[in-house]
Amino acid sequence: MSRAGLSCPGCGSSNVVDDDLYCQAQLVCVDCGFVVSEGTLACESQYVGGSDVSYSRTTAEAKRPCMNLINGVQRVKAICRILRVNSEIEKLSLTYFNQAYRHESFIRVSLRKKEALAGCCVLVSCRLRNWPITMGTISCLTDTDPMAVGTIYQEMLKILNIEAPSFNVIDVMEAYSHEYKISSLHVPEELAENHKDLTKRAVELVELSADAWIVTGRRPVPVMMAAIYLSWQSLKPNKHRLKLNLDKFCRLAKVNKHQPALKRITEMKEVLCKLGKEIPWVRDAVTPENVVHQVEDILTHRYALLRRALRTQEDALLEDSQASCEEAAPSQTSELVDHNPNASSAEQCGLNAERTRRPGDDDACVVEELHRDTLKSQDPAPNWGKRVLFAPPCVIHAKKRRMEQPELKDVTGDEEISDSEIDSYIRTPREAREFALTQKMLS
């Protein structure tokens, strides 16, 4: 607001206005900026008018980003350059990172969590643009625990309200196989393999593993590592490849070894052995040591081999059930005869004749009923996962459940005492002699 009747002593201009700077009022010349009069500083209890102005509004037009935000943006760009994604994914990743970084859930967290947030932004952008990438790759690039990356990823999706599509292991197999440096440029010729053939064989192995419940509920990276290792051995099963274990293979391919991949390899070999035994032209026994030579035939005819293996398993179970029924039937028949000893011989002969007159399925039904009655008094059936050809690992290797301990009843002293317990209270002659001798010594 201009003050009338005042002039600037510096330039003589009458354009003098009030300038409220925080709690100190001043008269300032608009033309030259000369302070005509300066008010006194006010105490906390005195109010002299004016408005509260923040420091950033008086010193800068726009707020400068902090160093952590600048470093996070650079980290997002670096991850995008490493993964060689297109510019659209990079821009989308930067947008998500700027939005998530300024949210109250991520503004006051550790630097490690902010770095993992940069990788999660790249991950969700890749999935939204159908670019194959795994969470294990992001955790490796950011040097963060996969569980922490998964937690931050879910939290970021919830905050930004993003619906990211789920991915399949097969979709990321091609991108993952390129991480293995096993081309002719990196390894000798007898160990080199084309990435296209390697990916095709690994995808077929993963599909077979999915049919056998190996992929369900498992982390994808160890499954893919096991599939690539077996594919690499089976494409050219020479002595140079067969003598290399997983540890040496990972060092050769310059990748980090995942310990669960050893168990996945064992499970895949078990499935391959079950199908390899059904190949008609294979005369030798199929074992985990030589099943690699039969992988190509197994994958080529896997659907026919699956049907044959399932049929063989059903026939074996049927034979076992019939054998157990035959063992249980005579004992059950003798129990029926002993149960009615007064029955005449003619009645018993009629009963036997009636049993022999039932051919085929009728006799099997009678035996099955007798066997079922016998099983009711026995222990429950074992784990069903061990009776089928393929079952989920959590069923095959089920954890033993704790048995509920019966509640202890209060002892009142009125309980009945069994004969065996009474016998334990009666002294033997030797104990009686020792007791008498002890009493004599004490007296």
C-alpha positions as CSV (number, residue, x, y, z in Angstrom):
1,M,0.0,0.0,0.0
2,S,1.5,3.4,-1.1
3,R,2.1,6.0,1.6
4,A,1.1,9.6,0.7
5,G,3.4,12.5,1.5
6,L,6.5,10.4,1.8
7,S,9.4,10.5,-0.6
8,C,12.5,8.4,-1.0
9,P,15.6,10.2,0.2
10,G,17.7,8.2,-2.3
11,C,15.9,8.9,-5.6
12,G,13.2,11.3,-4.6
13,S,10.4,9.1,-5.7
14,S,7.0,9.2,-3.9
15,N,6.3,5.5,-4.7
16,V,6.8,4.3,-1.1
17,V,4.9,1.2,0.1
18,D,4.6,-0.9,3.2
19,D,6.6,-4.2,3.1
20,D,5.6,-6.7,5.7
21,L,8.6,-9.0,6.2
22,Y,7.7,-11.6,8.8
23,C,7.0,-9.7,12.0
24,Q,8.9,-6.5,11.0
25,A,7.1,-3.7,9.1
26,Q,9.1,-1.5,6.7
27,L,8.6,1.3,4.2
28,V,10.4,0.6,1.0
29,C,10.8,2.6,-2.2
30,V,9.5,0.6,-5.2
31,D,11.7,2.3,-7.7
32,C,15.2,1.9,-6.1
33,G,14.5,-0.5,-3.2
34,F,15.7,2.0,-0.5
35,V,14.3,1.3,3.0
36,V,12.7,4.6,4.0
37,S,11.9,3.6,7.5
38,E,12.4,0.4,9.4
39,G,10.1,-0.7,12.2
40,T,11.1,-2.3,15.4
41,L,11.2,-6.1,16.0
42,A,8.2,-7.3,17.9
43,C,8.2,-9.7,20.8
44,E,6.3,-12.9,20.9
45,S,3.5,-11.3,22.9
46,Q,3.2,-8.3,20.6
47,Y,1.4,-8.5,17.2
48,V,2.2,-5.7,14.8
49,G,0.2,-7.0,11.8
50,G,1.5,-8.5,8.6
51,S,1.2,-12.0,7.2
52,D,3.3,-15.1,7.8
53,V,5.4,-15.9,4.7
54,S,7.4,-19.2,4.4
55,Y,11.1,-19.1,3.7
56,S,10.8,-21.0,0.4
57,R,8.2,-18.5,-0.9
58,T,10.5,-15.5,-0.2
59,T,13.7,-17.1,-1.5
60,A,12.8,-19.3,-4.5
61,E,10.1,-19.7,-7.1
62,A,10.2,-23.5,-7.1
63,K,11.3,-26.0,-4.5
64,R,14.5,-27.8,-5.4
65,P,14.4,-31.6,-5.2
66,C,16.4,-33.2,-2.4
67,M,19.5,-35.3,-3.1
68,N,17.7,-38.6,-2.2
69,L,15.1,-37.9,-4.8
70,I,17.8,-37.0,-7.4
71,N,19.7,-40.2,-6.6
72,G,16.5,-42.2,-6.8
73,V,15.7,-40.9,-10.2
74,Q,19.2,-41.7,-11.4
75,R,18.9,-45.2,-10.0
76,V,15.6,-45.7,-11.9
77,K,17.4,-44.6,-15.1
78,A,20.3,-46.9,-14.4
79,I,18.1,-49.9,-13.9
80,C,16.2,-49.2,-17.1
81,R,19.5,-48.9,-19.0
82,I,20.7,-52.3,-17.6
83,L,17.5,-54.0,-18.6
84,R,17.5,-52.2,-22.0
85,V,13.8,-51.2,-21.8
86,N,12.3,-48.7,-24.2
87,S,11.7,-45.1,-23.4
88,E,8.0,-45.5,-22.7
89,I,8.8,-47.9,-19.8
90,E,11.5,-45.6,-18.5
91,K,9.2,-42.5,-18.5
92,L,6.4,-44.5,-16.7
93,S,8.9,-45.7,-14.1
94,L,10.1,-42.2,-13.4
95,T,6.5,-41.0,-13.1
96,Y,5.6,-43.8,-10.6
97,F,8.8,-43.1,-8.6
98,N,8.1,-39.4,-8.3
99,Q,4.5,-40.2,-7.1
100,A,5.5,-42.9,-4.6
101,Y,8.6,-41.0,-3.2
102,R,6.5,-38.0,-2.2
103,H,3.9,-40.2,-0.4
104,E,4.0,-40.1,3.3
105,S,4.6,-43.9,3.4
106,F,7.9,-43.6,1.6
107,I,9.1,-40.0,2.5
108,R,10.6,-41.0,5.9
109,V,12.1,-44.4,5.2
110,S,15.6,-45.8,5.0
111,L,17.8,-45.3,1.9
112,R,17.8,-49.0,1.3
113,K,14.0,-49.0,1.1
114,K,14.0,-46.0,-1.3
115,E,16.5,-47.8,-3.5
116,A,14.2,-50.9,-3.5
117,L,11.3,-48.6,-4.4
118,A,13.1,-47.5,-7.5
119,G,13.4,-51.1,-8.6
120,C,9.7,-51.8,-7.8
121,C,8.7,-48.9,-10.0
122,V,10.6,-50.4,-12.9
123,L,9.1,-53.8,-12.2
124,V,5.5,-52.6,-12.3
125,S,6.1,-50.5,-15.4
126,C,7.6,-53.6,-17.2
127,R,4.6,-55.7,-16.2
128,L,2.2,-53.1,-17.4
129,R,3.9,-53.0,-20.8
130,N,4.2,-56.8,-21.1
131,W,8.0,-56.7,-20.7
132,P,9.2,-60.0,-19.1
133,I,11.1,-59.5,-15.9
134,T,11.1,-61.2,-12.5
135,M,11.2,-59.9,-9.0
136,G,14.4,-61.9,-8.4
137,T,16.1,-59.8,-11.1
138,I,15.1,-56.6,-9.4
139,S,16.3,-57.8,-6.0
140,C,19.6,-58.7,-7.6
141,L,20.0,-55.3,-9.2
142,T,19.1,-53.4,-6.1
143,D,21.0,-55.8,-3.8
144,T,17.9,-56.2,-1.6
145,D,16.2,-59.3,-0.1
146,P,13.4,-60.7,-2.3
147,M,11.0,-60.7,0.6
148,A,11.6,-57.0,1.2
149,V,11.2,-56.2,-2.5
150,G,7.9,-58.1,-2.5
151,T,6.6,-56.2,0.6
152,I,7.6,-52.8,-0.9
153,Y,6.0,-53.8,-4.3
154,Q,2.7,-54.7,-2.7
155,E,2.7,-51.5,-0.6
156,M,3.4,-49.4,-3.7
157,L,0.6,-51.0,-5.7
158,K,-1.8,-50.3,-2.9
159,I,-0.7,-46.6,-2.5
160,L,-0.7,-45.8,-6.2
161,N,-3.8,-47.9,-6.8
162,I,-2.2,-49.9,-9.7
163,E,-3.6,-53.2,-10.9
164,A,-0.5,-54.9,-12.2
165,P,-1.0,-58.1,-14.2
166,S,0.4,-61.4,-13.0
167,F,3.0,-63.1,-15.1
168,N,3.8,-66.7,-16.0
169,V,7.2,-68.4,-15.7
170,I,7.2,-69.3,-19.3
171,D,6.8,-65.6,-20.3
172,V,10.1,-64.6,-18.7
173,M,12.1,-67.7,-19.7
174,E,13.5,-66.1,-22.8
175,A,14.7,-63.0,-21.1
176,Y,16.1,-65.0,-18.2
177,S,18.0,-67.4,-20.4
178,H,20.0,-64.5,-21.9
179,E,21.6,-63.9,-18.5
180,Y,23.6,-67.1,-19.0
181,K,26.8,-66.5,-20.8
182,I,27.1,-69.8,-22.6
183,S,27.3,-68.8,-26.2
184,S,30.3,-69.6,-28.4
185,L,31.7,-66.2,-27.6
186,H,32.0,-67.0,-23.9
187,V,32.6,-70.7,-23.5
188,P,34.3,-73.5,-25.5
189,E,32.4,-75.0,-28.4
190,E,31.6,-78.3,-26.7
191,L,29.9,-76.3,-23.9
192,A,28.3,-73.6,-26.0
193,E,24.6,-73.6,-26.7
194,N,22.2,-71.4,-28.8
195,H,19.9,-69.4,-26.6
196,K,16.9,-70.1,-28.9
197,D,17.2,-73.9,-28.6
198,L,18.0,-73.6,-24.9
199,T,14.8,-71.5,-24.3
200,K,12.6,-73.8,-26.2
201,R,13.8,-76.9,-24.3
202,A,13.6,-75.1,-21.0
203,V,10.0,-74.0,-21.7
204,E,9.0,-77.5,-22.4
205,L,10.6,-78.7,-19.2
206,V,8.8,-76.0,-17.2
207,E,5.4,-77.0,-18.8
208,L,6.0,-80.6,-17.8
209,S,7.0,-79.5,-14.3
210,A,3.8,-77.5,-14.1
211,D,1.8,-80.7,-15.0
212,A,3.6,-82.5,-12.2
213,W,2.9,-79.8,-9.5
214,I,6.6,-78.7,-9.3
215,V,6.0,-75.1,-10.2
216,T,2.9,-74.5,-8.0
217,G,3.7,-72.4,-5.0
218,R,7.4,-72.2,-5.8
219,R,9.7,-69.3,-6.5
220,P,10.2,-68.9,-10.3
221,V,13.9,-68.3,-10.5
222,P,15.1,-71.6,-9.0
223,V,12.6,-73.5,-11.3
224,M,13.9,-71.6,-14.3
225,M,17.5,-72.3,-13.3
226,A,16.9,-76.0,-12.9
227,A,15.1,-76.1,-16.3
228,I,17.9,-74.3,-18.1
229,Y,20.6,-76.5,-16.5
230,L,18.8,-79.8,-17.5
231,S,18.1,-78.3,-21.0
232,W,21.7,-77.4,-21.4
233,Q,22.8,-81.0,-20.5
234,S,20.2,-82.7,-22.6
235,L,20.7,-80.8,-25.8
236,K,24.2,-82.2,-26.2
237,P,24.7,-84.9,-23.4
238,N,28.4,-85.3,-23.8
239,K,30.9,-86.1,-21.1
240,H,32.0,-82.5,-20.8
241,R,28.5,-81.4,-19.9
242,L,27.4,-84.3,-17.8
243,K,30.4,-84.0,-15.4
244,L,29.5,-80.3,-14.6
245,N,27.2,-79.9,-11.6
246,L,25.0,-76.9,-11.0
247,D,27.7,-75.0,-9.0
248,K,30.2,-75.3,-11.8
249,F,27.6,-74.5,-14.4
250,C,26.6,-71.3,-12.7
251,R,30.3,-70.3,-12.5
252,L,30.7,-71.1,-16.2
253,A,27.6,-69.1,-17.1
254,K,28.5,-66.2,-14.7
255,V,25.2,-66.2,-12.8
256,N,24.5,-66.5,-9.1
257,K,23.5,-69.9,-7.9
258,H,20.2,-70.3,-6.1
259,Q,20.3,-73.1,-3.5
260,P,16.6,-74.3,-4.0
261,A,17.5,-75.0,-7.6
262,L,19.2,-78.3,-6.5
263,K,15.9,-79.6,-5.1
264,R,14.0,-78.5,-8.2
265,I,16.5,-80.5,-10.4
266,T,16.0,-83.6,-8.2
267,E,12.2,-83.2,-8.6
268,M,12.3,-82.7,-12.3
269,K,14.6,-85.8,-12.7
270,E,12.1,-87.9,-10.7
271,V,9.3,-86.8,-13.1
272,L,11.4,-87.6,-16.1
273,C,12.3,-91.0,-14.7
274,K,8.6,-91.9,-14.2
275,L,7.9,-91.0,-17.8
276,G,11.1,-92.5,-19.2
277,K,10.3,-95.9,-17.8
278,E,7.2,-95.9,-20.2
279,I,9.3,-95.5,-23.4
280,P,8.9,-98.8,-25.2
281,W,12.2,-98.8,-27.1
282,V,14.3,-98.1,-24.0
283,R,15.5,-101.4,-22.6
284,D,17.9,-100.2,-19.9
285,A,16.7,-99.0,-16.5
286,V,16.0,-95.2,-16.4
287,T,17.7,-93.6,-13.4
288,P,18.4,-90.0,-12.4
289,E,22.0,-90.4,-13.6
290,N,21.1,-91.4,-17.2
291,V,17.7,-89.8,-17.7
292,V,19.2,-86.8,-19.4
293,H,19.8,-88.9,-22.5
294,Q,16.0,-89.5,-22.8
295,V,14.8,-85.9,-22.2
296,E,14.3,-85.3,-25.9
297,D,12.1,-88.4,-26.4
298,I,10.2,-87.7,-23.2
299,L,9.3,-84.2,-24.2
300,T,8.4,-85.2,-27.7
301,H,6.0,-87.9,-26.6
302,R,5.1,-86.5,-23.1
303,Y,1.4,-86.6,-23.5
304,A,1.3,-90.3,-24.5
305,L,3.9,-91.1,-21.8
306,L,1.8,-89.3,-19.2
307,R,-1.3,-91.4,-20.1
308,R,0.7,-94.6,-20.0
309,A,2.3,-93.7,-16.7
310,L,-1.1,-92.9,-15.2
311,R,-2.5,-96.2,-16.5
312,T,0.4,-98.1,-15.1
313,Q,0.0,-96.4,-11.7
314,E,-3.7,-97.3,-11.6
315,D,-3.1,-100.9,-12.5
316,A,-0.5,-101.2,-9.7
317,L,-2.9,-99.7,-7.2
318,L,-5.6,-102.1,-8.3
319,E,-3.4,-105.1,-7.9
320,D,-2.3,-104.0,-4.5
321,S,-5.9,-103.5,-3.4
322,Q,-6.9,-106.9,-4.7
323,A,-4.0,-108.5,-2.9
324,S,-4.9,-106.9,0.3
325,C,-8.6,-107.9,-0.2
326,E,-7.6,-111.5,-0.7
327,E,-5.6,-111.5,2.4
328,A,-8.4,-110.0,4.4
329,A,-11.2,-112.1,3.0
330,P,-10.2,-115.5,4.5
331,S,-9.8,-114.0,8.0
332,Q,-13.1,-112.3,7.7
333,T,-14.8,-115.5,6.6
334,S,-13.3,-117.5,9.5
335,E,-14.6,-114.8,11.8
336,L,-18.1,-115.2,10.4
337,V,-17.9,-119.0,10.9
338,D,-16.6,-118.6,14.4
339,H,-19.3,-116.1,15.2
340,N,-22.0,-118.7,14.7
341,P,-20.6,-122.1,15.8
342,N,-24.1,-123.6,16.2
343,A,-24.9,-123.3,12.6
344,S,-25.4,-126.5,10.7
345,S,-22.9,-127.8,8.1
346,A,-25.6,-127.5,5.5
347,E,-26.1,-123.8,6.2
348,Q,-22.3,-123.2,6.0
349,C,-22.1,-125.1,2.7
350,G,-24.9,-123.0,1.4
351,L,-23.2,-119.8,2.4
352,N,-20.0,-120.9,0.7
353,A,-21.9,-121.9,-2.4
354,E,-23.6,-118.5,-2.5
355,R,-20.2,-116.8,-2.4
356,T,-18.8,-119.0,-5.2
357,R,-21.8,-118.4,-7.4
358,R,-21.0,-114.6,-7.6
359,P,-18.5,-114.2,-10.5
360,G,-16.5,-111.2,-11.5
361,D,-17.4,-107.9,-10.1
362,D,-19.9,-109.2,-7.6
363,D,-17.2,-111.2,-5.9
364,A,-14.9,-108.2,-5.9
365,C,-17.6,-106.1,-4.4
366,V,-18.1,-108.6,-1.6
367,V,-14.4,-108.7,-0.9
368,E,-14.2,-104.9,-1.0
369,E,-17.0,-104.7,1.6
370,L,-15.3,-107.2,3.8
371,H,-12.0,-105.3,3.4
372,R,-13.6,-102.0,4.2
373,D,-15.1,-103.4,7.4
374,T,-11.7,-104.6,8.4
375,L,-10.0,-101.3,7.7
376,K,-12.5,-99.5,9.9
377,S,-10.8,-101.1,12.9
378,Q,-7.3,-100.4,11.7
379,D,-5.2,-97.2,11.4
380,P,-6.3,-94.6,8.9
381,A,-5.0,-94.7,5.4
382,P,-1.5,-93.2,4.7
383,N,-0.9,-89.9,2.9
384,W,-2.8,-90.0,-0.5
385,G,0.0,-88.1,-2.2
386,K,2.2,-91.2,-2.0
387,R,-0.5,-93.3,-3.8
388,V,-0.8,-91.1,-6.9
389,L,1.7,-90.5,-9.7
390,F,1.9,-86.8,-9.3
391,A,0.8,-84.7,-6.3
392,P,1.6,-81.3,-4.8
393,P,4.8,-81.3,-2.7
394,C,2.9,-80.1,0.3
395,V,0.9,-83.4,0.1
396,I,3.7,-85.7,-0.6
397,H,5.9,-84.3,2.2
398,A,3.2,-83.3,4.5
399,K,4.1,-82.1,8.0
400,K,3.1,-84.2,10.9
401,R,0.3,-82.7,12.8
402,R,0.5,-82.5,16.5
403,M,-1.7,-84.9,18.3
404,E,-4.1,-83.3,20.8
405,Q,-3.1,-84.3,24.3
406,P,-6.1,-85.5,26.3
407,E,-6.9,-83.2,29.2
408,L,-5.8,-84.4,32.6
409,K,-8.7,-85.2,34.8
410,D,-8.7,-84.2,38.4
411,V,-7.8,-87.1,40.7
412,T,-10.4,-87.4,43.5
413,G,-9.3,-90.7,45.0
414,D,-12.5,-92.5,44.2
415,E,-11.2,-93.9,40.9
416,E,-11.2,-97.7,40.3
417,I,-7.8,-99.4,40.7
418,S,-6.9,-101.9,38.1
419,D,-5.5,-105.4,38.9
420,S,-2.2,-104.6,37.4
421,E,-1.9,-101.4,39.5
422,I,-2.8,-103.4,42.7
423,D,-0.1,-105.9,41.8
424,S,2.5,-103.2,41.6
425,Y,1.7,-102.2,45.2
426,I,2.2,-105.7,46.6
427,R,5.8,-106.4,47.8
428,T,7.7,-109.4,46.7
429,P,9.2,-111.6,49.3
430,R,12.6,-110.1,48.7
431,E,11.2,-106.6,49.1
432,A,9.5,-107.7,52.3
433,R,12.7,-109.0,53.7
434,E,14.6,-105.8,52.8
435,F,11.9,-103.7,54.3
436,A,12.0,-105.6,57.5
437,L,15.8,-105.4,57.7
438,T,15.7,-101.7,57.1
439,Q,13.1,-101.2,59.9
440,K,15.2,-103.3,62.2
441,M,18.3,-101.2,61.5
442,L,16.4,-97.9,62.0
443,S,15.0,-99.0,65.3
